[in-house]
């Protein structure tokens, strides 16, 4: 069975639950100043229905953050 070419799409609530952080923290990380504050900004899909996140993008982001943390 082949893997779907489409990544799972997460809502703010889904992402907060998965990362074990508050929804407020997710919103703060997606604001422009939050994006500028972080060396590796959180990948966002800004859609008319609200903010969404691709699970594959978030997994890659987590890996980049982990590598950056080891370098410091």
mmJSON file of the N, C-alpha and C atoms, coordinates in Angstrom:
{"data_MODEL":{"atom_site":{
"group_PDB":["ATOM","ATOM","ATOM","ATOM","ATOM","ATOM","ATOM","ATOM","ATOM","ATOM","ATOM","ATOM","ATOM","ATOM","ATOM","ATOM","ATOM","ATOM","ATOM","ATOM","ATOM","ATOM","ATOM","ATOM","ATOM","ATOM","ATOM","ATOM","ATOM","ATOM","ATOM","ATOM","ATOM","ATOM","ATOM","ATOM","ATOM","ATOM","ATOM","ATOM","ATOM","ATOM","ATOM","ATOM","ATOM","ATOM","ATOM","ATOM","ATOM","ATOM","ATOM","ATOM","ATOM","ATOM","ATOM","ATOM","ATOM","ATOM","ATOM","ATOM","ATOM","ATOM","ATOM","ATOM","ATOM","ATOM","ATOM","ATOM","ATOM","ATOM","ATOM","ATOM","ATOM","ATOM","ATOM","ATOM","ATOM","ATOM","ATOM","ATOM","ATOM","ATOM","ATOM","ATOM","ATOM","ATOM","ATOM","ATOM","ATOM","ATOM","ATOM","ATOM","ATOM","ATOM","ATOM","ATOM","ATOM","ATOM","ATOM","ATOM","ATOM","ATOM","ATOM","ATOM","ATOM","ATOM","ATOM","ATOM","ATOM","ATOM","ATOM","ATOM","ATOM","ATOM","ATOM","ATOM","ATOM","ATOM","ATOM","ATOM","ATOM","ATOM","ATOM","ATOM","ATOM","ATOM","ATOM","ATOM","ATOM","ATOM","ATOM","ATOM","ATOM","ATOM","ATOM","ATOM","ATOM","ATOM","ATOM","ATOM","ATOM","ATOM","ATOM","ATOM","ATOM","ATOM","ATOM","ATOM","ATOM","ATOM","ATOM","ATOM","ATOM","ATOM","ATOM","ATOM","ATOM","ATOM","ATOM","ATOM","ATOM","ATOM","ATOM","ATOM","ATOM","ATOM","ATOM","ATOM","ATOM","ATOM","ATOM","ATOM","ATOM","ATOM","ATOM","ATOM","ATOM","ATOM","ATOM","ATOM","ATOM","ATOM","ATOM","ATOM","ATOM","ATOM","ATOM","ATOM","ATOM","ATOM","ATOM","ATOM","ATOM","ATOM","ATOM","ATOM","ATOM","ATOM","ATOM","ATOM","ATOM","ATOM","ATOM","ATOM","ATOM","ATOM","ATOM","ATOM","ATOM","ATOM","ATOM","ATOM","ATOM","ATOM","ATOM","ATOM"],
"id":[1,2,3,4,5,6,7,8,9,10,11,12,13,14,15,16,17,18,19,20,21,22,23,24,25,26,27,28,29,30,31,32,33,34,35,36,37,38,39,40,41,42,43,44,45,46,47,48,49,50,51,52,53,54,55,56,57,58,59,60,61,62,63,64,65,66,67,68,69,70,71,72,73,74,75,76,77,78,79,80,81,82,83,84,85,86,87,88,89,90,91,92,93,94,95,96,97,98,99,100,101,102,103,104,105,106,107,108,109,110,111,112,113,114,115,116,117,118,119,120,121,122,123,124,125,126,127,128,129,130,131,132,133,134,135,136,137,138,139,140,141,142,143,144,145,146,147,148,149,150,151,152,153,154,155,156,157,158,159,160,161,162,163,164,165,166,167,168,169,170,171,172,173,174,175,176,177,178,179,180,181,182,183,184,185,186,187,188,189,190,191,192,193,194,195,196,197,198,199,200,201,202,203,204,205,206,207,208,209,210,211,212,213,214,215,216],
"type_symbol":["N","C","C","N","C","C","N","C","C","N","C","C","N","C","C","N","C","C","N","C","C","N","C","C","N","C","C","N","C","C","N","C","C","N","C","C","N","C","C","N","C","C","N","C","C","N","C","C","N","C","C","N","C","C","N","C","C","N","C","C","N","C","C","N","C","C","N","C","C","N","C","C","N","C","C","N","C","C","N","C","C","N","C","C","N","C","C","N","C","C","N","C","C","N","C","C","N","C","C","N","C","C","N","C","C","N","C","C","N","C","C","N","C","C","N","C","C","N","C","C","N","C","C","N","C","C","N","C","C","N","C","C","N","C","C","N","C","C","N","C","C","N","C","C","N","C","C","N","C","C","N","C","C","N","C","C","N","C","C","N","C","C","N","C","C","N","C","C","N","C","C","N","C","C","N","C","C","N","C","C","N","C","C","N","C","C","N","C","C","N","C","C","N","C","C","N","C","C","N","C","C","N","C","C","N","C","C","N","C","C","N","C","C","N","C","C"],
"label_atom_id":["N","CA","C","N","CA","C","N","CA","C","N","CA","C","N","CA","C","N","CA","C","N","CA","C","N","CA","C","N","CA","C","N","CA","C","N","CA","C","N","CA","C","N","CA","C","N","CA","C","N","CA","C","N","CA","C","N","CA","C","N","CA","C","N","CA","C","N","CA","C","N","CA","C","N","CA","C","N","CA","C","N","CA","C","N","CA","C","N","CA","C","N","CA","C","N","CA","C","N","CA","C","N","CA","C","N","CA","C","N","CA","C","N","CA","C","N","CA","C","N","CA","C","N","CA","C","N","CA","C","N","CA","C","N","CA","C","N","CA","C","N","CA","C","N","CA","C","N","CA","C","N","CA","C","N","CA","C","N","CA","C","N","CA","C","N","CA","C","N","CA","C","N","CA","C","N","CA","C","N","CA","C","N","CA","C","N","CA","C","N","CA","C","N","CA","C","N","CA","C","N","CA","C","N","CA","C","N","CA","C","N","CA","C","N","CA","C","N","CA","C","N","CA","C","N","CA","C","N","CA","C","N","CA","C","N","CA","C","N","CA","C","N","CA","C","N","CA","C","N","CA","C"],
"label_alt_id":[null,null,null,null,null,null,null,null,null,null,null,null,null,null,null,null,null,null,null,null,null,null,null,null,null,null,null,null,null,null,null,null,null,null,null,null,null,null,null,null,null,null,null,null,null,null,null,null,null,null,null,null,null,null,null,null,null,null,null,null,null,null,null,null,null,null,null,null,null,null,null,null,null,null,null,null,null,null,null,null,null,null,null,null,null,null,null,null,null,null,null,null,null,null,null,null,null,null,null,null,null,null,null,null,null,null,null,null,null,null,null,null,null,null,null,null,null,null,null,null,null,null,null,null,null,null,null,null,null,null,null,null,null,null,null,null,null,null,null,null,null,null,null,null,null,null,null,null,null,null,null,null,null,null,null,null,null,null,null,null,null,null,null,null,null,null,null,null,null,null,null,null,null,null,null,null,null,null,null,null,null,null,null,null,null,null,null,null,null,null,null,null,null,null,null,null,null,null,null,null,null,null,null,null,null,null,null,null,null,null,null,null,null,null,null,null],
"label_comp_id":["UNK","UNK","UNK","UNK","UNK","UNK","UNK","UNK","UNK","UNK","UNK","UNK","UNK","UNK","UNK","UNK","UNK","UNK","UNK","UNK","UNK","UNK","UNK","UNK","UNK","UNK","UNK","UNK","UNK","UNK","UNK","UNK","UNK","UNK","UNK","UNK","UNK","UNK","UNK","UNK","UNK","UNK","UNK","UNK","UNK","UNK","UNK","UNK","UNK","UNK","UNK","UNK","UNK","UNK","UNK","UNK","UNK","UNK","UNK","UNK","UNK","UNK","UNK","UNK","UNK","UNK","UNK","UNK","UNK","UNK","UNK","UNK","UNK","UNK","UNK","UNK","UNK","UNK","UNK","UNK","UNK","UNK","UNK","UNK","UNK","UNK","UNK","UNK","UNK","UNK","UNK","UNK","UNK","UNK","UNK","UNK","UNK","UNK","UNK","UNK","UNK","UNK","UNK","UNK","UNK","UNK","UNK","UNK","UNK","UNK","UNK","UNK","UNK","UNK","UNK","UNK","UNK","UNK","UNK","UNK","UNK","UNK","UNK","UNK","UNK","UNK","UNK","UNK","UNK","UNK","UNK","UNK","UNK","UNK","UNK","UNK","UNK","UNK","UNK","UNK","UNK","UNK","UNK","UNK","UNK","UNK","UNK","UNK","UNK","UNK","UNK","UNK","UNK","UNK","UNK","UNK","UNK","UNK","UNK","UNK","UNK","UNK","UNK","UNK","UNK","UNK","UNK","UNK","UNK","UNK","UNK","UNK","UNK","UNK","UNK","UNK","UNK","UNK","UNK","UNK","UNK","UNK","UNK","UNK","UNK","UNK","UNK","UNK","UNK","UNK","UNK","UNK","UNK","UNK","UNK","UNK","UNK","UNK","UNK","UNK","UNK","UNK","UNK","UNK","UNK","UNK","UNK","UNK","UNK","UNK","UNK","UNK","UNK","UNK","UNK","UNK"],
"label_asym_id":["A","A","A","A","A","A","A","A","A","A","A","A","A","A","A","A","A","A","A","A","A","A","A","A","A","A","A","A","A","A","A","A","A","A","A","A","A","A","A","A","A","A","A","A","A","A","A","A","A","A","A","A","A","A","A","A","A","A","A","A","A","A","A","A","A","A","A","A","A","A","A","A","A","A","A","A","A","A","A","A","A","A","A","A","A","A","A","A","A","A","A","A","A","A","A","A","A","A","A","A","A","A","A","A","A","A","A","A","A","A","A","A","A","A","A","A","A","A","A","A","A","A","A","A","A","A","A","A","A","A","A","A","A","A","A","A","A","A","A","A","A","A","A","A","A","A","A","A","A","A","A","A","A","A","A","A","A","A","A","A","A","A","A","A","A","A","A","A","A","A","A","A","A","A","A","A","A","A","A","A","A","A","A","A","A","A","A","A","A","A","A","A","A","A","A","A","A","A","A","A","A","A","A","A","A","A","A","A","A","A","A","A","A","A","A","A"],
"label_entity_id":["1","1","1","1","1","1","1","1","1","1","1","1","1","1","1","1","1","1","1","1","1","1","1","1","1","1","1","1","1","1","1","1","1","1","1","1","1","1","1","1","1","1","1","1","1","1","1","1","1","1","1","1","1","1","1","1","1","1","1","1","1","1","1","1","1","1","1","1","1","1","1","1","1","1","1","1","1","1","1","1","1","1","1","1","1","1","1","1","1","1","1","1","1","1","1","1","1","1","1","1","1","1","1","1","1","1","1","1","1","1","1","1","1","1","1","1","1","1","1","1","1","1","1","1","1","1","1","1","1","1","1","1","1","1","1","1","1","1","1","1","1","1","1","1","1","1","1","1","1","1","1","1","1","1","1","1","1","1","1","1","1","1","1","1","1","1","1","1","1","1","1","1","1","1","1","1","1","1","1","1","1","1","1","1","1","1","1","1","1","1","1","1","1","1","1","1","1","1","1","1","1","1","1","1","1","1","1","1","1","1","1","1","1","1","1","1"],
"label_seq_id":[1,1,1,2,2,2,3,3,3,4,4,4,5,5,5,6,6,6,7,7,7,8,8,8,9,9,9,10,10,10,11,11,11,12,12,12,13,13,13,14,14,14,15,15,15,16,16,16,17,17,17,18,18,18,19,19,19,20,20,20,21,21,21,22,22,22,23,23,23,24,24,24,25,25,25,26,26,26,27,27,27,28,28,28,29,29,29,30,30,30,31,31,31,32,32,32,33,33,33,34,34,34,35,35,35,36,36,36,37,37,37,38,38,38,39,39,39,40,40,40,41,41,41,42,42,42,43,43,43,44,44,44,45,45,45,46,46,46,47,47,47,48,48,48,49,49,49,50,50,50,51,51,51,52,52,52,53,53,53,54,54,54,55,55,55,56,56,56,57,57,57,58,58,58,59,59,59,60,60,60,61,61,61,62,62,62,63,63,63,64,64,64,65,65,65,66,66,66,67,67,67,68,68,68,69,69,69,70,70,70,71,71,71,72,72,72],
"pdbx_PDB_ins_code":[null,null,null,null,null,null,null,null,null,null,null,null,null,null,null,null,null,null,null,null,null,null,null,null,null,null,null,null,null,null,null,null,null,null,null,null,null,null,null,null,null,null,null,null,null,null,null,null,null,null,null,null,null,null,null,null,null,null,null,null,null,null,null,null,null,null,null,null,null,null,null,null,null,null,null,null,null,null,null,null,null,null,null,null,null,null,null,null,null,null,null,null,null,null,null,null,null,null,null,null,null,null,null,null,null,null,null,null,null,null,null,null,null,null,null,null,null,null,null,null,null,null,null,null,null,null,null,null,null,null,null,null,null,null,null,null,null,null,null,null,null,null,null,null,null,null,null,null,null,null,null,null,null,null,null,null,null,null,null,null,null,null,null,null,null,null,null,null,null,null,null,null,null,null,null,null,null,null,null,null,null,null,null,null,null,null,null,null,null,null,null,null,null,null,null,null,null,null,null,null,null,null,null,null,null,null,null,null,null,null,null,null,null,null,null,null],
"Cartn_x":[0.84,0.0,0.888,0.629,1.471,0.98,1.927,1.621,0.966,0.009,-0.69,0.285,0.157,1.042,0.664,-0.49,-0.956,-0.705,-0.184,0.085,-1.187,-1.291,-2.419,-2.405,-3.571,-3.706,-4.203,-3.526,-3.851,-4.442,-5.376,-5.894,-5.001,-5.264,-4.514,-4.689,-5.927,-6.197,-5.453,-5.456,-4.733,-3.242,-2.665,-1.227,-0.881,-1.7,-1.45,-1.477,-2.444,-2.56,-1.35,-0.971,0.151,1.466,1.695,2.936,2.858,1.655,1.43,1.725,1.189,1.29,-0.115,-0.272,-1.585,-1.873,-3.16,-3.54,-2.982,-2.961,-2.417,-0.954,-0.184,1.224,1.339,0.451,0.462,0.175,-0.855,-1.187,-0.03,0.627,1.773,2.899,3.132,4.2,3.878,2.583,2.195,2.079,2.047,1.992,3.29,3.221,4.407,5.577,5.314,6.427,6.945,6.056,6.485,7.358,6.989,7.775,9.166,9.229,10.514,11.384,10.747,11.472,12.214,11.698,12.278,13.19,14.329,15.295,14.708,13.915,13.275,11.764,11.11,9.679,8.798,7.695,6.713,6.054,6.029,5.395,3.867,3.245,1.801,1.129,-0.103,-0.978,-2.064,-2.084,-3.125,-4.242,-5.318,-6.454,-7.642,-8.623,-9.811,-10.549,-10.42,-11.103,-10.278,-9.07,-8.217,-6.84,-6.068,-4.711,-4.747,-3.904,-3.758,-2.266,-1.918,-0.524,-0.439,0.548,0.786,1.633,1.195,1.943,3.383,3.572,4.93,5.801,5.213,5.97,6.37,5.439,5.722,6.79,6.719,7.747,9.117,9.195,10.464,10.943,10.01,10.329,10.904,10.279,10.77,12.192,12.44,13.78,14.813,14.446,15.361,15.633,14.587,14.758,15.675,15.515,16.348,17.808,18.067,19.429,20.011,19.225,19.711,20.02,19.226,19.462,20.75,21.106,22.352,23.565,23.413,24.538,24.89,23.884,24.117,24.857],
"Cartn_y":[-1.171,0.0,1.239,2.183,3.368,4.45,5.278,6.357,7.5,8.181,9.295,10.436,11.09,12.215,13.459,13.426,14.575,14.354,15.372,15.297,15.629,15.073,15.389,16.884,17.504,18.924,19.05,19.887,20.073,21.456,21.541,22.823,23.316,24.534,25.068,24.138,23.701,22.81,21.481,20.916,19.659,19.818,20.918,21.147,21.356,22.146,22.386,21.078,20.239,18.958,18.07,18.014,17.172,17.626,18.948,19.477,19.651,19.414,19.554,20.971,21.941,23.354,23.943,25.165,25.806,26.334,26.497,27.102,28.519,29.209,30.566,30.574,29.583,29.489,29.303,28.487,28.29,29.619,30.324,31.62,32.609,32.628,33.525,33.191,31.917,31.495,31.818,32.013,32.284,33.773,34.598,36.045,36.514,37.649,38.17,38.358,38.933,39.143,37.819,36.847,35.519,34.852,35.053,34.493,35.129,36.432,37.133,36.772,36.417,36.105,34.774,33.867,32.533,32.417,31.814,31.616,30.726,29.755,28.833,28.985,29.83,30.098,28.865,28.829,27.762,27.839,26.736,26.761,26.782,27.772,28.006,27.997,27.523,27.702,28.667,29.871,30.845,30.71,30.093,29.833,30.681,30.875,31.649,31.071,29.775,29.137,29.211,29.746,29.869,29.282,29.23,28.696,27.178,26.632,25.186,24.88,23.633,23.208,21.823,21.604,20.267,19.494,18.3,17.485,17.285,17.044,16.813,18.063,19.263,20.507,20.677,20.349,20.488,19.479,18.263,17.266,17.734,18.296,18.811,19.992,20.861,22.011,21.536,20.526,19.979,19.426,18.742,18.202,19.326,20.399,21.544,22.2,22.331,22.921,22.056,20.751,19.842,19.949,20.014,20.14,21.483,22.549,23.874,23.909,23.207,23.165,22.448,21.443,20.711,21.533,22.435,23.237,24.306,24.865,25.946,25.436],
"Cartn_z":[0.0,0.0,0.0,-0.887,-0.982,-0.023,0.405,1.325,0.567,1.207,0.58,0.3,-0.862,-1.168,-0.365,0.299,1.069,2.555,3.191,4.625,5.392,6.571,7.438,7.764,7.721,8.043,9.478,10.249,11.659,11.909,12.84,13.311,14.441,14.907,16.048,17.25,17.475,18.604,18.462,17.243,16.991,17.288,16.778,16.951,18.426,19.108,20.528,21.311,21.008,21.693,21.39,20.125,19.701,20.348,20.391,20.967,22.487,23.038,24.479,24.96,24.209,24.572,24.487,24.956,24.906,23.501,23.205,21.919,21.845,22.97,23.001,22.553,23.001,22.583,21.076,20.506,19.051,18.357,18.819,18.205,18.331,19.486,19.678,18.697,18.463,17.554,16.097,15.793,14.412,14.117,15.149,14.924,14.289,13.612,12.921,13.886,15.051,15.996,16.546,16.659,17.1,16.051,14.788,13.688,13.643,13.916,13.884,15.082,16.188,17.419,17.331,16.528,16.441,15.228,15.449,14.368,13.274,13.689,12.746,12.927,12.095,12.277,12.034,12.736,12.607,11.226,10.458,9.129,9.244,8.608,8.739,7.367,7.346,6.186,6.638,6.089,6.434,5.406,5.824,4.943,5.36,4.464,4.828,6.052,6.28,7.414,8.695,8.629,9.809,9.568,10.626,10.537,10.472,9.618,9.5,9.369,9.659,9.662,9.037,8.169,7.624,8.623,8.969,9.935,9.453,8.16,7.64,7.802,7.615,7.811,9.276,10.179,11.608,12.045,11.522,11.851,11.38,10.167,9.647,10.5,10.907,11.756,13.097,13.693,14.961,14.801,13.682,13.429,13.29,12.557,12.406,13.76,14.582,15.917,16.777,16.694,17.47,17.042,15.74,15.23,15.657,15.553,15.947,17.44,18.23,19.67,20.017,19.229,19.472,19.102,18.119,17.647,18.661,19.327,20.279,21.412],
"occupancy":[1.0,1.0,1.0,1.0,1.0,1.0,1.0,1.0,1.0,1.0,1.0,1.0,1.0,1.0,1.0,1.0,1.0,1.0,1.0,1.0,1.0,1.0,1.0,1.0,1.0,1.0,1.0,1.0,1.0,1.0,1.0,1.0,1.0,1.0,1.0,1.0,1.0,1.0,1.0,1.0,1.0,1.0,1.0,1.0,1.0,1.0,1.0,1.0,1.0,1.0,1.0,1.0,1.0,1.0,1.0,1.0,1.0,1.0,1.0,1.0,1.0,1.0,1.0,1.0,1.0,1.0,1.0,1.0,1.0,1.0,1.0,1.0,1.0,1.0,1.0,1.0,1.0,1.0,1.0,1.0,1.0,1.0,1.0,1.0,1.0,1.0,1.0,1.0,1.0,1.0,1.0,1.0,1.0,1.0,1.0,1.0,1.0,1.0,1.0,1.0,1.0,1.0,1.0,1.0,1.0,1.0,1.0,1.0,1.0,1.0,1.0,1.0,1.0,1.0,1.0,1.0,1.0,1.0,1.0,1.0,1.0,1.0,1.0,1.0,1.0,1.0,1.0,1.0,1.0,1.0,1.0,1.0,1.0,1.0,1.0,1.0,1.0,1.0,1.0,1.0,1.0,1.0,1.0,1.0,1.0,1.0,1.0,1.0,1.0,1.0,1.0,1.0,1.0,1.0,1.0,1.0,1.0,1.0,1.0,1.0,1.0,1.0,1.0,1.0,1.0,1.0,1.0,1.0,1.0,1.0,1.0,1.0,1.0,1.0,1.0,1.0,1.0,1.0,1.0,1.0,1.0,1.0,1.0,1.0,1.0,1.0,1.0,1.0,1.0,1.0,1.0,1.0,1.0,1.0,1.0,1.0,1.0,1.0,1.0,1.0,1.0,1.0,1.0,1.0,1.0,1.0,1.0,1.0,1.0,1.0,1.0,1.0,1.0,1.0,1.0,1.0],
"B_iso_or_equiv":[0.0,0.0,0.0,0.0,0.0,0.0,0.0,0.0,0.0,0.0,0.0,0.0,0.0,0.0,0.0,0.0,0.0,0.0,0.0,0.0,0.0,0.0,0.0,0.0,0.0,0.0,0.0,0.0,0.0,0.0,0.0,0.0,0.0,0.0,0.0,0.0,0.0,0.0,0.0,0.0,0.0,0.0,0.0,0.0,0.0,0.0,0.0,0.0,0.0,0.0,0.0,0.0,0.0,0.0,0.0,0.0,0.0,0.0,0.0,0.0,0.0,0.0,0.0,0.0,0.0,0.0,0.0,0.0,0.0,0.0,0.0,0.0,0.0,0.0,0.0,0.0,0.0,0.0,0.0,0.0,0.0,0.0,0.0,0.0,0.0,0.0,0.0,0.0,0.0,0.0,0.0,0.0,0.0,0.0,0.0,0.0,0.0,0.0,0.0,0.0,0.0,0.0,0.0,0.0,0.0,0.0,0.0,0.0,0.0,0.0,0.0,0.0,0.0,0.0,0.0,0.0,0.0,0.0,0.0,0.0,0.0,0.0,0.0,0.0,0.0,0.0,0.0,0.0,0.0,0.0,0.0,0.0,0.0,0.0,0.0,0.0,0.0,0.0,0.0,0.0,0.0,0.0,0.0,0.0,0.0,0.0,0.0,0.0,0.0,0.0,0.0,0.0,0.0,0.0,0.0,0.0,0.0,0.0,0.0,0.0,0.0,0.0,0.0,0.0,0.0,0.0,0.0,0.0,0.0,0.0,0.0,0.0,0.0,0.0,0.0,0.0,0.0,0.0,0.0,0.0,0.0,0.0,0.0,0.0,0.0,0.0,0.0,0.0,0.0,0.0,0.0,0.0,0.0,0.0,0.0,0.0,0.0,0.0,0.0,0.0,0.0,0.0,0.0,0.0,0.0,0.0,0.0,0.0,0.0,0.0,0.0,0.0,0.0,0.0,0.0,0.0],
"pdbx_formal_charge":[null,null,null,null,null,null,null,null,null,null,null,null,null,null,null,null,null,null,null,null,null,null,null,null,null,null,null,null,null,null,null,null,null,null,null,null,null,null,null,null,null,null,null,null,null,null,null,null,null,null,null,null,null,null,null,null,null,null,null,null,null,null,null,null,null,null,null,null,null,null,null,null,null,null,null,null,null,null,null,null,null,null,null,null,null,null,null,null,null,null,null,null,null,null,null,null,null,null,null,null,null,null,null,null,null,null,null,null,null,null,null,null,null,null,null,null,null,null,null,null,null,null,null,null,null,null,null,null,null,null,null,null,null,null,null,null,null,null,null,null,null,null,null,null,null,null,null,null,null,null,null,null,null,null,null,null,null,null,null,null,null,null,null,null,null,null,null,null,null,null,null,null,null,null,null,null,null,null,null,null,null,null,null,null,null,null,null,null,null,null,null,null,null,null,null,null,null,null,null,null,null,null,null,null,null,null,null,null,null,null,null,null,null,null,null,null],
"auth_seq_id":[1,1,1,2,2,2,3,3,3,4,4,4,5,5,5,6,6,6,7,7,7,8,8,8,9,9,9,10,10,10,11,11,11,12,12,12,13,13,13,14,14,14,15,15,15,16,16,16,17,17,17,18,18,18,19,19,19,20,20,20,21,21,21,22,22,22,23,23,23,24,24,24,25,25,25,26,26,26,27,27,27,28,28,28,29,29,29,30,30,30,31,31,31,32,32,32,33,33,33,34,34,34,35,35,35,36,36,36,37,37,37,38,38,38,39,39,39,40,40,40,41,41,41,42,42,42,43,43,43,44,44,44,45,45,45,46,46,46,47,47,47,48,48,48,49,49,49,50,50,50,51,51,51,52,52,52,53,53,53,54,54,54,55,55,55,56,56,56,57,57,57,58,58,58,59,59,59,60,60,60,61,61,61,62,62,62,63,63,63,64,64,64,65,65,65,66,66,66,67,67,67,68,68,68,69,69,69,70,70,70,71,71,71,72,72,72],
"auth_comp_id":["UNK","UNK","UNK","UNK","UNK","UNK","UNK","UNK","UNK","UNK","UNK","UNK","UNK","UNK","UNK","UNK","UNK","UNK","UNK","UNK","UNK","UNK","UNK","UNK","UNK","UNK","UNK","UNK","UNK","UNK","UNK","UNK","UNK","UNK","UNK","UNK","UNK","UNK","UNK","UNK","UNK","UNK","UNK","UNK","UNK","UNK","UNK","UNK","UNK","UNK","UNK","UNK","UNK","UNK","UNK","UNK","UNK","UNK","UNK","UNK","UNK","UNK","UNK","UNK","UNK","UNK","UNK","UNK","UNK","UNK","UNK","UNK","UNK","UNK","UNK","UNK","UNK","UNK","UNK","UNK","UNK","UNK","UNK","UNK","UNK","UNK","UNK","UNK","UNK","UNK","UNK","UNK","UNK","UNK","UNK","UNK","UNK","UNK","UNK","UNK","UNK","UNK","UNK","UNK","UNK","UNK","UNK","UNK","UNK","UNK","UNK","UNK","UNK","UNK","UNK","UNK","UNK","UNK","UNK","UNK","UNK","UNK","UNK","UNK","UNK","UNK","UNK","UNK","UNK","UNK","UNK","UNK","UNK","UNK","UNK","UNK","UNK","UNK","UNK","UNK","UNK","UNK","UNK","UNK","UNK","UNK","UNK","UNK","UNK","UNK","UNK","UNK","UNK","UNK","UNK","UNK","UNK","UNK","UNK","UNK","UNK","UNK","UNK","UNK","UNK","UNK","UNK","UNK","UNK","UNK","UNK","UNK","UNK","UNK","UNK","UNK","UNK","UNK","UNK","UNK","UNK","UNK","UNK","UNK","UNK","UNK","UNK","UNK","UNK","UNK","UNK","UNK","UNK","UNK","UNK","UNK","UNK","UNK","UNK","UNK","UNK","UNK","UNK","UNK","UNK","UNK","UNK","UNK","UNK","UNK","UNK","UNK","UNK","UNK","UNK","UNK"],
"auth_asym_id":["A","A","A","A","A","A","A","A","A","A","A","A","A","A","A","A","A","A","A","A","A","A","A","A","A","A","A","A","A","A","A","A","A","A","A","A","A","A","A","A","A","A","A","A","A","A","A","A","A","A","A","A","A","A","A","A","A","A","A","A","A","A","A","A","A","A","A","A","A","A","A","A","A","A","A","A","A","A","A","A","A","A","A","A","A","A","A","A","A","A","A","A","A","A","A","A","A","A","A","A","A","A","A","A","A","A","A","A","A","A","A","A","A","A","A","A","A","A","A","A","A","A","A","A","A","A","A","A","A","A","A","A","A","A","A","A","A","A","A","A","A","A","A","A","A","A","A","A","A","A","A","A","A","A","A","A","A","A","A","A","A","A","A","A","A","A","A","A","A","A","A","A","A","A","A","A","A","A","A","A","A","A","A","A","A","A","A","A","A","A","A","A","A","A","A","A","A","A","A","A","A","A","A","A","A","A","A","A","A","A","A","A","A","A","A","A"],
"auth_atom_id":["N","CA","C","N","CA","C","N","CA","C","N","CA","C","N","CA","C","N","CA","C","N","CA","C","N","CA","C","N","CA","C","N","CA","C","N","CA","C","N","CA","C","N","CA","C","N","CA","C","N","CA","C","N","CA","C","N","CA","C","N","CA","C","N","CA","C","N","CA","C","N","CA","C","N","CA","C","N","CA","C","N","CA","C","N","CA","C","N","CA","C","N","CA","C","N","CA","C","N","CA","C","N","CA","C","N","CA","C","N","CA","C","N","CA","C","N","CA","C","N","CA","C","N","CA","C","N","CA","C","N","CA","C","N","CA","C","N","CA","C","N","CA","C","N","CA","C","N","CA","C","N","CA","C","N","CA","C","N","CA","C","N","CA","C","N","CA","C","N","CA","C","N","CA","C","N","CA","C","N","CA","C","N","CA","C","N","CA","C","N","CA","C","N","CA","C","N","CA","C","N","CA","C","N","CA","C","N","CA","C","N","CA","C","N","CA","C","N","CA","C","N","CA","C","N","CA","C","N","CA","C","N","CA","C","N","CA","C","N","CA","C","N","CA","C","N","CA","C","N","CA","C"],
"pdbx_PDB_model_num":[1,1,1,1,1,1,1,1,1,1,1,1,1,1,1,1,1,1,1,1,1,1,1,1,1,1,1,1,1,1,1,1,1,1,1,1,1,1,1,1,1,1,1,1,1,1,1,1,1,1,1,1,1,1,1,1,1,1,1,1,1,1,1,1,1,1,1,1,1,1,1,1,1,1,1,1,1,1,1,1,1,1,1,1,1,1,1,1,1,1,1,1,1,1,1,1,1,1,1,1,1,1,1,1,1,1,1,1,1,1,1,1,1,1,1,1,1,1,1,1,1,1,1,1,1,1,1,1,1,1,1,1,1,1,1,1,1,1,1,1,1,1,1,1,1,1,1,1,1,1,1,1,1,1,1,1,1,1,1,1,1,1,1,1,1,1,1,1,1,1,1,1,1,1,1,1,1,1,1,1,1,1,1,1,1,1,1,1,1,1,1,1,1,1,1,1,1,1,1,1,1,1,1,1,1,1,1,1,1,1,1,1,1,1,1,1]
}}}
